[in-house]
Amino acid sequence: MRLATKRTRNTIQRKAVQEAIHSLAGQHPTASEVYAAVRERYPQLSLATVYRALHALVEQHAVTEMRVENVARYDIGMGSALSPIACPHHHIVCRRCGRVTDVCASAIPSPLLQAIGEAANGFQVDAHPIQFRGVCASCQVVPLS
């Protein structure tokens, strides 16, 4: 995947951050978790550099940022061939443990998206990141204390 554009350069730092996110695919890491993974190979990299690289990758749509309990988590770009889920996807977040699970976007019926567009006076929906909330199977078997 090529990162370079007119305004941004494909730096070693950005490449290292993107590789770390790919190695953590499906885990939806925080910036600190990405930093820990990058430091294994590049111990001289600072946390600030990781944040700058993450910001640039999000701007380039190479990485997706989502908020879970007000904490930024990162995922490889929607529909990336390197994704553990081979389709554009959304996320389901467990309210108890915070676990994030991927779900294919194709599970959202197209007529629903069309109806949303029609209800918004002809607005054409071209992206729809959705975050569902619920309780995962593991947490359902553990009673609340």
VEXPAZA-997665 format. One record per residue (C-alpha): residue number from 1; z, x negated, y. Coordinates in Angstrom, 2 decimals. Layout:
NUM	Z	X	Y;
...
This chain:
1	0.00	0.00	0.00;
2	-0.98	-1.41	3.36;
3	1.60	-1.28	6.14;
4	-0.25	-2.93	9.02;
5	-1.58	-0.67	11.80;
6	-2.69	-1.27	15.37;
7	0.88	-1.27	16.68;
8	2.90	-2.67	13.81;
9	2.79	-5.78	11.69;
10	3.42	-6.05	7.99;
11	6.37	-8.42	8.19;
12	8.16	-10.02	5.27;
13	11.25	-8.04	6.23;
14	9.45	-4.68	6.15;
15	7.83	-5.54	2.85;
16	11.24	-6.51	1.41;
17	12.80	-3.24	2.62;
18	9.93	-1.18	1.22;
19	10.16	-3.00	-2.12;
20	13.91	-2.32	-2.22;
21	13.35	1.40	-1.65;
22	10.71	1.42	-4.38;
23	13.12	-0.34	-6.76;
24	15.72	2.33	-5.96;
25	13.18	5.18	-6.31;
26	14.82	8.45	-7.21;
27	18.24	7.27	-6.00;
28	17.68	8.15	-2.31;
29	19.58	5.09	-0.99;
30	21.39	4.79	2.32;
31	20.57	1.96	4.74;
32	23.60	0.06	3.41;
33	22.36	0.40	-0.17;
34	18.89	-0.80	0.86;
35	20.56	-3.70	2.69;
36	22.51	-4.68	-0.43;
37	19.33	-4.62	-2.53;
38	17.38	-6.69	0.03;
39	20.18	-9.25	0.38;
40	19.89	-10.16	-3.30;
41	16.51	-11.72	-2.56;
42	16.82	-12.43	1.18;
43	20.49	-13.24	1.92;
44	19.70	-14.22	5.51;
45	18.47	-10.72	6.46;
46	20.79	-8.78	8.76;
47	21.69	-5.10	8.56;
48	20.08	-4.62	12.00;
49	16.79	-6.00	10.65;
50	16.97	-3.54	7.74;
51	17.53	-0.65	10.18;
52	14.55	-1.76	12.31;
53	12.35	-2.08	9.21;
54	13.44	1.37	7.97;
55	12.62	2.89	11.36;
56	9.15	1.28	11.35;
57	8.46	2.42	7.77;
58	9.50	5.99	8.62;
59	7.20	5.92	11.67;
60	4.34	4.76	9.42;
61	5.11	7.53	6.89;
62	5.53	4.87	4.18;
63	9.15	5.99	3.74;
64	10.78	9.40	4.21;
65	14.16	9.78	5.90;
66	16.40	12.73	5.09;
67	19.94	13.64	6.10;
68	22.56	14.47	3.50;
69	26.02	15.25	4.88;
70	24.90	13.64	8.17;
71	24.03	10.35	6.43;
72	20.45	9.06	6.48;
73	18.97	8.53	3.03;
74	15.55	7.13	2.27;
75	12.84	7.97	-0.22;
76	9.39	6.59	-0.84;
77	6.67	8.51	0.96;
78	5.78	11.97	-0.28;
79	3.29	11.81	-3.12;
80	3.47	8.02	-3.49;
81	2.10	6.71	-6.78;
82	5.32	4.68	-7.05;
83	7.52	7.76	-6.95;
84	9.40	8.66	-10.15;
85	8.18	12.20	-9.51;
86	4.37	12.17	-9.40;
87	3.90	14.88	-6.79;
88	4.87	15.59	-3.19;
89	8.45	16.78	-3.46;
90	11.49	18.29	-1.81;
91	15.17	17.72	-2.49;
92	18.07	19.65	-3.96;
93	21.50	18.38	-2.85;
94	24.72	19.09	-4.74;
95	27.39	20.38	-2.35;
96	30.15	18.88	-4.49;
97	29.04	15.37	-5.48;
98	26.17	14.80	-3.03;
99	23.67	14.00	-5.78;
100	20.06	14.38	-4.63;
101	17.42	15.60	-7.09;
102	13.66	15.73	-6.52;
103	11.68	18.94	-7.08;
104	7.86	19.20	-6.91;
105	6.52	20.91	-3.81;
106	4.20	22.93	-6.04;
107	7.30	24.96	-6.95;
108	7.03	26.51	-3.46;
109	4.37	29.26	-3.69;
110	1.41	28.83	-1.31;
111	1.53	32.50	-0.22;
112	5.02	31.82	1.15;
113	3.70	29.00	3.36;
114	0.79	31.19	4.51;
115	3.19	34.03	5.36;
116	5.35	31.65	7.40;
117	2.29	30.52	9.33;
118	1.16	34.09	9.96;
119	4.65	35.10	11.11;
120	4.53	32.24	13.64;
121	1.39	33.61	15.35;
122	-1.19	31.62	13.43;
123	0.74	28.37	13.13;
124	-0.82	26.30	10.34;
125	1.80	24.68	8.09;
126	0.72	21.14	7.10;
127	4.09	19.70	6.14;
128	7.23	21.35	4.85;
129	10.10	19.05	3.93;
130	12.71	21.32	2.44;
131	16.26	20.52	1.38;
132	17.94	22.98	-0.95;
133	21.72	23.05	-1.48;
134	23.68	24.10	-4.52;
135	25.92	22.81	-7.29;
136	24.45	20.49	-9.94;
137	24.91	21.11	-13.67;
138	27.50	18.32	-13.98;
139	29.68	19.75	-11.21;
140	29.40	23.30	-12.55;
141	31.35	22.34	-15.68;
142	34.17	20.72	-13.68;
143	36.53	23.31	-12.16;
144	37.48	22.92	-8.50;
145	41.00	21.63	-8.07;
